[in-house]
Amino acid sequence: MSEALAAGLDRGQLHELYRYMCLAREAEERLEILQKQGHVKGGLYRSLGQEGGAVGAAYALRRRDDGTGDFLAQTIRATGALFLFGGTPVDYFRQYLARATSPTRGREANVHWFDFGKGFIGPVSPLGTMVEIMAGITLSFRLRGEDRVGMVFGGDGASSTGAWHEGLNFAAVQGCPMIMMVEANQWAFSTPTRKNTRAESFVDKAPGYGIFGESVDGTDVLGVYEVVNRAVARARAGAGTQLVELQYFRRKGHAQHDPHDYVDPDLIREWEKKDPIDTYRARLLSEDWAQESELDAILAGTRAEIEAAAEEAVGEPLPEGLSALGGVYTDIATPVPWTRGASPDPRAG
C-alpha cells in the first residue's frame, strides 16, 4: 500500500470512497426516472444526503466473496454499503423492477436480497428484526472463535421496537462482535425523533446495555470511517457489541410517495449545504488528494455503469405468474410433529 494520506487510507482508497458514494446516488437518481416511466414495482427509497454514512461505515469492514468475511445487514437507504459488499447495480435495478432475473426472481423488492458468500443480508420489513438476526450471526462468530464482525443498520424509528431492544440486549449480554449503526436521520416516516425518544443522543442508550457508543457526523465519510474503524477493531478484539450513531438528515420523504411536506423547507436547504458528496469532493481537491479531472472521470464512470445496468434490467422479462409457486410447495413428505400427533379432545380434563 502506498503512503496513507488520511484516516490511514491511501489515495486510491480515498477515491474509492468517492466512487461508491457517487454510484449510490446515480443509481437512485436513475431509479427516480424509471419510476416515473412506470418501471419500478413498489416503493422507491432514497438515501439522499446519507451516502457518506453507509459507505464510510461499510468501508471499515473486511469484505470477501468466499463466505469468510464480515457480515452486513443493510437498510433500504444503505445503497452504498450494499454496492461495497458486492451487490451489483444490475441486480439492484432488477430487484426494484421485479425482473425474473433478479436475485429473488421478482418475489421481493429493492435491497431485500442476500448473498452469504459476499456477506450481506437484506432487511426484512418489520423494523428492528435485523438486529436480532445479526445478533445470532455474530454469536456464531464468537462461539466458533472466528475473527469476524457483523454490522447492522437501523433508523432512529426502529430503535423504538421490541426487536431492536431484544436483539441489542442479547448481543450485548452474549458479547457478540456486532456493530449497531443507528441512522439518526431525524425522522421515522413523518414522526420526528423527539417523539420517539427522550434521549438527546442514541449514544446515551449504550450504557444501559453495557456497551460502548460513539457518535459521528454522518455526512463526513472520512469521519464515519474513522469512528466505525475503531468500533470494528474493538469488536474484533473481543470487546463485544458496539454502537455508532450517524447524525444526519433524511432529505427526501420516507419513500417517493411521501411528499415530505411536514418538514420545514429551510431546514432541508440547510442540510443541502452539508451534502456528503459535495463536501468530500471539495476536501479531496483542497487537500490535494485528487485532481478535478480524476474525480470527473470517476463520476462519468459511475454514470456510464449505472446507465448500462439500468438498460440491461429494463430489457429483461418479468417473472411468469406460475413461477411464484416454486419454492413454496414440496413433494417431500415430512412427519407430523408430535405436538400435532392427535387432535385435542375438548371433553378431556
DRENLUM-999173 format. One line per 4 residues: number of its first residue (from 1); their letters; for each residue x, y, z of C-alpha. Coordinates in Angstrom, 3 decimals, m for minus. Layout:
N
NUM> A> X/Y/Z | ... $
This chain:
349
1> MSEA> 0.000/0.000/0.000 | 1.239/3.471/m0.771 | 1.646/6.094/1.939 | m1.526/6.838/3.891 $
5> LAAG> m2.942/10.303/3.365 | m5.949/10.453/5.686 | m7.592/8.103/8.201 | m4.956/5.520/7.334 $
9> LDRG> m6.164/5.416/3.720 | m4.130/5.943/0.580 | m5.047/7.946/m2.498 | m6.740/5.047/m4.264 $
13> QLHE> m8.885/4.237/m1.247 | m9.915/7.868/m0.821 | m11.007/7.874/m4.456 | m12.869/4.603/m3.921 $
17> LYRY> m14.972/6.181/m1.173 | m15.948/8.937/m3.594 | m16.795/6.398/m6.278 | m19.165/4.374/m4.113 $
21> MCLA> m20.999/7.444/m2.861 | m21.448/8.596/m6.451 | m22.513/5.113/m7.523 | m25.250/5.052/m4.874 $
25> REAE> m26.593/8.462/m5.815 | m26.510/7.808/m9.549 | m28.372/4.523/m9.040 | m31.117/6.169/m7.004 $
29> ERLE> m31.475/9.095/m9.389 | m31.838/6.664/m12.287 | m34.496/4.799/m10.295 | m36.499/8.007/m9.968 $
33> ILQK> m36.577/8.256/m13.747 | m37.541/4.601/m14.094 | m40.320/5.041/m11.548 | m41.779/7.970/m13.479 $
37> QGHV> m41.689/5.765/m16.563 | m43.673/3.077/m14.721 | m40.895/0.501/m14.441 | m40.396/0.400/m10.665 $
41> KGGL> m42.577/m2.082/m8.795 | m43.403/m0.939/m5.274 | m41.848/1.916/m3.311 | m38.671/3.814/m4.043 $
45> YRSL> m36.477/4.794/m1.105 | m33.755/7.429/m1.406 | m30.646/7.911/0.712 | m30.042/11.474/m0.478 $
49> GQEG> m27.670/13.115/1.999 | m26.889/9.826/3.762 | m24.463/8.255/1.294 | m21.423/9.089/3.417 $
53> GAVG> m22.735/7.183/6.421 | m23.392/3.934/4.578 | m20.178/3.979/2.545 | m17.898/5.149/5.360 $
57> AAYA> m19.244/2.520/7.758 | m19.142/m0.441/5.382 | m15.646/0.517/4.219 | m14.351/m0.311/7.699 $
61> LRRR> m15.438/m3.949/7.339 | m13.499/m6.874/5.914 | m15.086/m7.621/2.528 | m14.582/m11.014/0.886 $
65> DDGT> m16.580/m13.126/m1.556 | m15.823/m16.605/m0.206 | m18.036/m16.563/2.879 | m15.191/m15.805/5.313 $
69> GDFL> m15.519/m12.030/5.634 | m17.529/m9.751/7.871 | m21.318/m9.552/7.587 | m23.537/m6.604/6.689 $
73> AQTI> m27.269/m6.115/7.200 | m28.096/m3.016/5.203 | m31.284/m0.996/5.259 | m33.246/0.341/2.299 $
77> RATG> m31.120/3.518/2.497 | m27.688/1.885/2.746 | m27.306/1.531/m1.031 | m23.624/2.430/m0.992 $
81> ALFL> m22.884/m0.221/1.630 | m24.667/m2.827/m0.490 | m22.551/m1.934/m3.519 | m19.374/m2.054/m1.440 $
85> FGGT> m20.221/m5.599/m0.384 | m20.593/m6.760/m3.953 | m24.254/m6.159/m4.671 | m24.195/m5.154/m8.329 $
89> PVDY> m26.086/m2.218/m9.853 | m27.754/m4.504/m12.400 | m29.129/m6.748/m9.633 | m30.183/m3.630/m7.746 $
93> FRQY> m32.253/m2.496/m10.733 | m33.586/m5.998/m11.335 | m34.865/m6.046/m7.775 | m36.632/m2.697/m7.997 $
97> LARA> m38.068/m3.632/m11.390 | m39.120/m7.116/m10.139 | m37.432/m8.882/m13.038 | m37.359/m12.651/m13.337 $
101> TSPT> m33.568/m12.370/m13.435 | m33.396/m10.629/m10.049 | m31.780/m12.391/m7.077 | m35.257/m13.028/m5.623 $
105> RGRE> m36.775/m13.823/m9.054 | m39.289/m10.998/m8.719 | m40.585/m12.118/m5.325 | m39.079/m9.292/m3.285 $
109> ANVH> m38.258/m5.647/m3.881 | m35.349/m3.176/m3.666 | m32.481/m4.259/m1.367 | m34.291/m7.276/0.122 $
113> WFDF> m31.848/m9.887/m1.099 | m28.823/m11.701/0.297 | m25.514/m13.243/m0.676 | m23.931/m15.283/2.085 $
117> GKGF> m20.696/m15.640/0.123 | m20.233/m11.891/m0.107 | m21.582/m11.384/3.378 | m24.686/m9.237/3.044 $
121> IGPV> m28.260/m9.956/4.079 | m31.119/m7.735/3.028 | m33.638/m6.464/5.540 | m36.971/m7.968/6.375 $
125> SPLG> m39.812/m5.476/6.566 | m40.581/m5.454/10.316 | m38.304/m2.765/11.737 | m35.658/m3.863/14.218 $
129> TMVE> m35.778/m7.532/13.294 | m32.387/m7.478/11.585 | m30.758/m6.612/14.922 | m31.928/m9.962/16.284 $
133> IMAG> m30.724/m11.761/13.161 | m27.299/m10.118/13.237 | m27.022/m10.879/16.949 | m27.407/m14.565/16.071 $
137> ITLS> m24.919/m14.387/13.219 | m22.277/m12.665/15.323 | m22.881/m15.043/18.218 | m21.898/m17.839/15.847 $
141> FRLR> m18.664/m15.942/15.089 | m17.832/m15.764/18.797 | m18.735/m19.382/19.540 | m16.585/m20.618/16.660 $
145> GEDR> m13.715/m18.324/17.603 | m13.776/m16.603/14.216 | m12.118/m13.248/13.694 | m15.243/m11.694/12.156 $
149> VGMV> m17.734/m8.960/12.977 | m21.229/m8.089/11.801 | m22.789/m4.688/11.160 | m26.491/m3.915/11.228 $
153> FGGD> m28.078/m0.620/10.196 | m31.302/0.752/11.630 | m33.097/4.076/11.557 | m33.960/6.021/14.671 $
157> GASS> m37.585/4.857/14.462 | m36.521/1.204/14.571 | m34.951/1.815/17.985 | m38.455/2.069/19.451 $
161> TGAW> m39.296/m1.528/18.551 | m39.084/m4.511/20.862 | m36.973/m6.429/18.358 | m34.319/m3.692/18.353 $
165> HEGL> m34.083/m3.738/22.139 | m34.161/m7.511/22.463 | m31.593/m8.026/19.725 | m29.206/m5.379/21.052 $
169> NFAA> m29.562/m6.564/24.643 | m28.928/m10.182/23.628 | m25.860/m9.197/21.597 | m24.507/m7.123/24.467 $
173> VQGC> m25.029/m9.821/27.094 | m23.508/m12.503/24.888 | m20.517/m10.363/23.925 | m21.324/m10.618/20.230 $
177> PMIM> m18.923/m8.813/17.855 | m21.748/m6.710/16.417 | m21.734/m3.068/15.327 | m25.128/m1.382/15.786 $
181> MVEA> m25.331/1.516/13.318 | m28.098/3.934/14.330 | m29.073/6.180/11.433 | m30.254/9.231/13.373 $
185> NQWA> m31.846/10.882/10.346 | m34.313/12.869/12.499 | m37.481/11.333/11.065 | m39.212/7.956/11.297 $
189> FSTP> m41.551/8.369/8.351 | m43.359/11.553/9.468 | m42.572/11.201/13.190 | m39.700/13.362/14.493 $
193> TRKN> m37.056/11.726/16.657 | m38.078/13.780/19.694 | m41.361/11.844/19.696 | m39.549/8.504/19.576 $
197> TRAE> m37.133/9.003/22.457 | m36.294/11.380/25.301 | m32.580/10.746/24.812 | m30.570/13.626/23.394 $
201> SFVD> m28.374/11.158/21.528 | m28.672/7.443/20.847 | m25.210/7.095/22.335 | m26.903/7.817/25.679 $
205> KAPG> m28.633/4.448/25.356 | m25.378/2.478/25.078 | m24.507/2.407/28.836 | m27.922/0.888/29.532 $
209> YGIF> m26.828/m2.130/27.529 | m23.330/m2.120/28.975 | m21.721/m1.345/25.610 | m19.574/1.428/24.186 $
213> GESV> m21.182/4.038/21.946 | m19.811/6.830/19.811 | m21.461/9.490/17.665 | m20.259/10.981/14.385 $
217> DGTD> m21.365/13.423/11.705 | m22.885/11.052/9.164 | m22.268/13.454/6.280 | m18.485/13.187/6.779 $
221> VLGV> m17.466/9.954/5.088 | m13.921/10.006/6.491 | m15.149/10.812/9.983 | m17.600/7.908/9.759 $
225> YEVV> m14.876/5.562/8.579 | m12.567/6.518/11.440 | m15.209/6.091/14.155 | m16.521/2.808/12.756 $
229> NRAV> m12.997/1.522/12.176 | m12.342/1.968/15.911 | m15.602/0.209/16.771 | m14.765/m2.687/14.456 $
233> ARAR> m11.296/m3.016/15.974 | m12.776/m3.159/19.482 | m15.375/m5.764/18.495 | m12.813/m7.859/16.646 $
237> AGAG> m10.514/m7.765/19.677 | m13.221/m9.229/21.913 | m14.732/m6.067/23.438 | m18.229/m7.112/22.371 $
241> TQLV> m21.067/m5.158/20.836 | m20.548/m1.531/19.791 | m22.997/1.258/18.942 | m22.324/4.061/16.453 $
245> ELQY> m24.721/6.924/15.867 | m24.754/8.570/12.435 | m26.013/12.125/12.793 | m27.535/13.355/9.574 $
249> FRRK> m30.804/14.240/7.888 | m33.171/12.440/5.539 | m33.508/14.961/2.725 | m36.306/13.073/0.981 $
253> GHAQ> m39.551/11.620/2.276 | m39.768/8.124/3.703 | m40.334/6.989/0.114 | m41.032/8.729/m3.167 $
257> HDPH> m44.755/8.623/m2.489 | m44.194/10.673/0.694 | m44.466/14.419/m0.161 | m42.234/15.333/2.814 $
261> DYVD> m44.396/18.395/3.426 | m44.126/18.017/7.212 | m40.518/19.257/7.089 | m39.515/22.941/7.032 $
265> PDLI> m38.089/23.669/3.545 | m35.480/25.973/5.104 | m34.180/23.049/7.170 | m33.795/20.940/4.044 $
269> REWE> m31.867/23.758/2.359 | m29.526/23.988/5.350 | m28.718/20.298/5.125 | m28.162/20.572/1.382 $
273> KKDP> m25.109/22.680/2.234 | m23.670/19.622/4.034 | m24.142/17.274/1.100 | m21.691/14.392/1.737 $
277> IDTY> m20.561/14.048/m1.873 | m20.072/17.766/m2.485 | m18.198/18.343/0.772 | m15.998/15.287/0.306 $
281> RARL> m15.157/16.273/m3.262 | m14.206/19.748/m2.066 | m11.942/18.259/0.600 | m10.284/15.869/m1.828 $
285> LSED> m9.392/18.824/m4.022 | m8.355/21.232/m1.256 | m6.101/18.643/0.413 | m4.588/17.714/m2.958 $
289> WAQE> m5.752/14.119/m2.547 | m7.261/14.216/m6.037 | m7.286/16.243/m9.215 | m10.535/17.535/m10.618 $
293> SELD> m10.006/15.510/m13.788 | m9.716/12.321/m11.701 | m12.971/12.978/m9.871 | m14.746/13.923/m13.090 $
297> AILA> m13.601/10.631/m14.596 | m14.873/8.688/m11.565 | m18.263/10.403/m11.791 | m18.503/9.801/m15.537 $
301> GTRA> m17.613/6.152/m14.994 | m20.322/5.644/m12.381 | m22.903/7.288/m14.621 | m21.977/5.029/m17.521 $
305> EIEA> m22.053/1.948/m15.283 | m25.468/2.850/m13.884 | m26.928/3.671/m17.283 | m25.761/0.349/m18.708 $
309> AAEE> m27.088/m1.586/m15.707 | m30.482/0.129/m15.867 | m30.847/m0.510/m19.593 | m29.958/m4.165/m19.115 $
313> AVGE> m32.528/m4.622/m16.338 | m35.283/m2.806/m18.246 | m34.806/m5.143/m21.185 | m35.237/m8.286/m19.124 $
317> PLPE> m38.554/m10.102/m18.570 | m40.945/m10.083/m15.670 | m41.428/m13.480/m13.996 | m44.126/m15.837/m15.220 $
321> GLSA> m47.064/m15.998/m12.835 | m46.753/m19.724/m12.185 | m43.134/m19.300/m11.108 | m44.463/m17.846/m7.845 $
325> LGGV> m45.336/m21.414/m6.807 | m41.707/m22.516/m6.983 | m40.033/m22.955/m3.631 | m43.371/m22.883/m1.826 $
329> YTDI> m44.681/m26.433/m2.116 | m42.688/m29.663/m1.914 | m43.240/m33.304/m2.815 | m41.167/m34.423/0.163 $
333> ATPV> m43.306/m35.932/2.930 | m42.427/m34.803/6.431 | m43.551/m36.426/9.662 | m46.263/m34.727/11.691 $
337> PWTR> m44.719/m33.024/14.745 | m45.514/m34.844/17.977 | m47.298/m31.716/19.192 | m49.866/m32.256/16.433 $
341> GASP> m49.975/m36.026/16.529 | m53.568/m36.097/17.755 | m56.387/m33.630/17.872 | m57.128/m32.475/21.419 $
345> DPRA> m60.320/m33.792/22.936 | m62.264/m30.774/24.248 | m64.109/m33.112/26.624 | m60.962/m34.361/28.284 $
349> G> m59.674/m32.982/31.556 $
